[in-house]
Amino acid sequence: MPKNTKEVQLSVKAKEEMAVGVYANLAKVTSGEHDSMLDFVMIDHSSATPESANGYLVARVVVANSHLPAVADMLNKHLAQMLKDK
């Protein structure tokens, strides 16, 4: 942490429907010049045929490209810990 920077306690609140989360079994990233869009999709395998399937966008998160390295680092550390704990 840089000098002269105070640590701040962050309290995050969410509406109940947001707090329970959603299920996704596919993620897609689309990037532009300044930001990236992370789309989380739930594919309904119960209605799938060999030729097609229905997918439902359950969440979309737009992130500044400058934040992507921190997001990737956080996910990689989490995955490494999960694999270590197995």
Secondary structure, DSSP 8 states (H G I E B T S, - for coil): --TT-----------HHHHT----SEEEEEE-SSEEEEEEEEEEGGG--SS--EEEEEEEEEEEGGGHHHHHHHHHHHHHHHHHH-
